[in-house]
Every structure is written in structure tokens, then in C-alpha cells.
Amino acid sequence: MPNPLLQAWNTPHQLPPFDLIRPEHFAPALEQLMAEHLQAVEAIAKQANPASFANTAEALEAAALPLQRVSLVFHNLCASHSTPELQAVERSLAPKLAAHHGAIYLNQKLFARLDALMRQASELELSEEQRRLLQRLHLDFLMAGACLQGEARREFAACVEELAMLSARFGQNLLADEAEYALQLRDEAELAGLPPSLRNAMAEAARQRGLEGYVATLARSSAIAFLTHSSRADLREAIWRAWTTRGARPARDNRPLLQRILQLRQQQARLLCYANYADYALCDRMAGTPQAVYQLLEQAWEPAKALFAREKQQLQTMARKLGLDEDIAPWDWRYLAEKVRLEHYALDDAEVKPYFSLANMQAAMFDVAGRLFGLSFDERSDLPRYHPDVRGWEVRRHGQLIGVFLSDNFARPGKKGGAWMSVYRAQSLHGGVSLPIVVNNTNFAKGGPTLLSFDDVRTLFHEFGHGLHGLLSHVNYPRLSGTRVPRDYVELPSQLMENWALVPEVLEKHAHHVETGAVIPPALVAKILAAQNFQQGYATVRYAISALLDMELHQQADGIDDADAFQAEVCRRYGLPPEAGLAHSLAHFSHLFNGGYAAGYYVYLWAEVLEAEAFSVFEQRGDAFDPELADSLYRHIYSAGNARAPQRSLQAFCGHAPKAGPMLRKRGLIQKIG
């Protein structure tokens, strides 16, 4: 039988034929496509004609497409729909794919052609986007070691290959830890405090595992809800300890892996004459230097700790009222915070959630996209799907088809935790229109009508912002398409979209009670808005220490010898309050070791600075759907991709360079003016 990965995909919009694809298809397909890609690249490198933009830069873009077509399917399924068989293939292929890309970037003749083009770029008649592509390709090659010679070249390539293998193992260990954990509960006393929506989800989790009663899992939405509502401190502690020790269990210990990953990254940085990996990674970011990152984080750190101390006093007062110990443990924090929230804002999650069904909130985000950008979403039940949970829509802008949007919203075994956006195909125009196929993944608990906390709603809108960045992209070249922008800019479109989840008219139109259909009361909307900065000290401290830990790690020129000791020392030096606990212990910090955010976890706060400035433009206009601003937002932010420098795009939309003040005020870390 022919390998479906190597055939034409005669499916709607050429989506992958998921029903035909098996794990054993990937290795032969990818190995063949890697060989063909290498041949095509060799032909570009060895051609007799002098280097031109068309025969080198554009030719490189075109040569990569057949391999990208299949590798994107492979990587997406490894994240969203993995199996033991697919994981075995991933362990085998990850170093081979890394070695292949290393061979491309270390091709001396190819780099010589790009380098020649860069030297004469000012003399070539290139558009702004073409100059940008040439600059990005040249920098890609430099950062991948193209300027190295001899033994240094071989050493760098070996680092790349080993890093790919270690990163895959790190992620698979986490996936296994999360999948195997199940805290089975049987009697009513063990369910004390849990709202009906969580009980339903836990009953469904038990059913899926063939168990009686209820099962608490390590799906993030389930674990956080359990820590927030369970009246049983012993069970909260059990969940908290299981959550915080992921990746550090004897059978699958990620700590030796991450220590080796750090050594290899520092080795790469040294080979390229950088003092450390943080300096190397930041040369291609808006921040530019570790010093700029520290400056931002330090602006937030001390105000956040001061706010955390005030929040702790509130929780201690609540603990006394409840007859509990005032020495607050990390697993007590969310439980007590929910009690304080109920008292101060009369805002009960059980009261809020029925107004935020997943179905209604998806309709809300589609409506926002329609009003801002002229988009319509038409569901197609016949689109190929890799799992029954996946839904698909054709997306049109002012009536013209622009792409396909897939959503995969529920936690299940074989799917990594968290929330993320990815593509099965990137948008491009050169050489023929390529319509993007974008997928949003979340991990909501399944069971009955899916009801979301407001944090879940923000997550949904956040990932949809990434999705829109991919769908609305309107550039010529895949390398510049959609989310392929600097890491500290990529979170701007996503975090910006979260603001529309808070627009009162959006809530009033779409937040309808799941049982009665009643519109969310204005008084409840007011409570939600008033509570937005609730626990911002806690949230900011936990985020900032993770970002600081990341930067400290990647500035260690010789790596680290003991992950736990290094982590504890950084927390001690910065004065992390023990009640806060770490949001990301190193052994499960997948952003850094399996997610592309090494020396980059700061980017969420950096993008929040950009987002606060950008949304303030709408606030000053007094209309979250102002047509003129929406058009500007489309042209300069969501459709521009990486076709021009992010600083230029942001300046064009905002009219000035961003500052940290609006972000700090929005988080409640400094007082608002006026």
C-alpha cells in the first residue's frame, strides 16, 4: 500500500488524511523527504550562476516545503495525539531531523551564496519583505553555526542532534507522568467543596479509565480547580505534590536530562563566541540583551512581592475565620484565595461558570473576529480529523476563503498538557496561494456541558489570538508567515486578544446561562471586571520567579550540577515567599526544555507591555471595535507576520514606542493615575 504521507492529499483543502496515517508511515516518508530536500539544497548551492534572490533565497523557501508538509503533521500528532508507537518513532526521528537541518545550515557553499547576497543587499532591487527574508535566512544560518569550520562545525552539529533527542525524552517523560496519575475518590467526604462541573469532569475521567467513582487528574484545568475548591487539605496536598513533582520521579527523572541540555546549549553559545546561551538566544529578540530582560522583571518583582504580602495577610485573616492554621502551605493558597474572593467580591466560581460554556465562548471569539476583521467561520463536519474531539471550520474574510481553523479542546491521555497553537500548513503567496491550516489546543476537562472559569476563557481567547495571527497572515514567504516572529513579539497578538473577552458588550451578548439561557447580569459582569487584579501579587511573583530562574540558568557558562539546589538558591536569593511555591519546577519546565522558550520565558511579560500599549489605543478611542483601528490592527499586527521588523509594526499601530507603565498599572502593581 502506498505511503499516504507521500501521496497527493485529495481531501478538503488538502488536509492530512488522518484516517490513513499510521506511526510506521513517518520514518520512511521523512527519510525520503529529507534526502530529496538535501539534494535540492545541494543543487542550489552548487549552481554555476551567481547568487540572486530568486535562485538562492526564494529557491531555499520552495525546497523546504515538501518536508515541512509532512514534518508538521508529525510534530503536531506527537503533541496532540501521541501513542507509545508514535513516541518510539519520535525518539528515533528527532535526532535525524535535527541532523538534517544542521546539514542544511552548515552547508558552506550555500551559506557563501547567502552571505554574498547580504553584502550586496543595498544594491539589489528588493522589496521590504524580500530584504527581510534575506536578513532572516542569513541570521538563521549564522545562529545555526554556518560560520564555523572544522572540528567546531562538527561539535556544533553533534550538540544539535543530542539536544533534539534529549528534548523529546523530556517531553515524553512529562506526558507519561501526567497520563498515569489518577487520584481515585469514592465517598462524599472526599468530594467536599467540589462544584458540580468539576465532579462531572472527574466522573468522566474515571469512566475513561474504567474506574469507579471519581478521578482527579493532572490535567491543568482539573488540578487547579481541585486546589481551588477541595475542602480536604490532605487531598489538596496530594494533588499539589503530584503536580509539582512531575518529571522528577525515579522511573522518569528529567533532572539529568535538563542538566545535559544546559551543558549543550552553553557549548553551542561558546562555539559561536557568546558568553552564554542567554546572550546567544537574545540576539534575535526585541529585548536584545539579558540586561533589558532583568530591567523589565525587576520593575515588576518588588511591587509584586509587596502586593503578595498584603494578599497573604488577607488569606491569614480568612484562615482564622475558618479555624485553620495561619501558616499557609502552597496547596492552601488557592483554596483560601477563593474564600477571600467570595467575601470581597461576592464572586463565586460556581456562580460564574454556568455563564461561560465552551460553546458560547467559542461563539464569542468568532464574533469578535468577525467584528474586528470581517471573518466568518463555517463548520465542516467532513474535514479530516485525527481525533473525534477535533472540530474544523472554513474561515472567510469578507466572503473570501483564507484558511482552515481546527480546535482540539479536551484533555486526554496521549495529549500534552497546557494550551498552544500550531499549524499544519503556513500561509504564503509566492509560488501559489497556500491557505493556512491552524489548530488551537487546550486541555479542558470533558464531561457534560463544558463550563469554563474566567481564566479558562482568557486562555481560549489567548490561543485564538495566536490562531488569528496564523490565519490572517498575508505575506509572500513561509519563513515570514504568521507566528514566525521573534519570541518576545509572538505573544502580542495572543495577549492582545484576551482583552476582548473582558469587553462588556461581548459578555452581555455571549455569556448566557447554560441551563436557563439568561444573559449574564450586569452586576456579575461588574464583579468580574472588579476582580481582574485579584491575586495579581501571587500571579506575578510566580511568573516572574520562573522568568528569572530561566535567565539565571541560561547565563551559567558551565551549566549546573544540581537542578534542585540551583533552583532553591535562585528562589532564596530573590526572596520568593515560600507560600507562593514555584509555578514551574525545573524538572517539568517544558517551556524551557521541550517548548522553544529557553532564555525566553520573560516574553509573556514583555508582550504584556506591548499589549497594554496597543489596547490602550482602543481605550482612548472609546470603542473596542472602532473600524479604523481594527483595520490598522489587521494591517500592522495580525497580517504582517515577520515581513518587517516588529518594532516598526508596533510603532505604526501605536504611534510611539511602548513603556512598562501601562502594564504595571493594568496588573495593579502601581497605582493608576487619575
Secondary structure, 3 states (H helix, E strand, C coil): CCCHHHCCCCCHHHCCCHHHCCHHHHHHHHHHHHHHHHHHHHHHHHCCCCCCHHHHHHHHHHHHHHHHHHHHHHHHHHHHCCCHHHHHHHHHHHHHHHHHHHHHHCCHHHHHHHHHHHHCHHHCCCCHHHHHHHHHHHHHHHHCCCCCCHHHHHHHHHHHHHHHHHHHHHHHHHHHHHHHCCEEECCHHHHCCCCHHHHHHHHHHHHHCCCCCEEECCCHHHHHHHHHHCCCHHHHHHHHHHHHCCCEECCEECHHHHHHHHHHHHHHHHHCCCCCHHHHHHCCCCCCCHHHHHHHHHHHHHHHHHHHHHHHHHHHHHHHHCCCCCCCCHHHHHHHHHHHHHHHHCCCHHHHHHHCEHHHHHHHHHHHHHHHHCEEEEECCCCCCCCCCCEEEEEEECCEEEEEEEEEEECCCCCCCCCEEEEEECCECCCCCECCEEEEEEEECCCCCCECCHHHHHHHHHHHHHHHHHHCCCCCCHHHCCCCCCHHHHHHHHHHHHHHHHCHHHHHHHCECCCCCCECCHHHHHHHHHCCCCCHHHHHHHHHHHHHHHHHHCCCCCCCCCHHHHHHHHHHHHCCCCCCCCCCCHHHCHHHHCCCCCCCCCHHHHHHHHHHHHHHHHHHHCCCCCHHHHHHHHHHHHCCCCCCCHHHHHHHHHCCCCCCHHHHHHCCCCCCCC
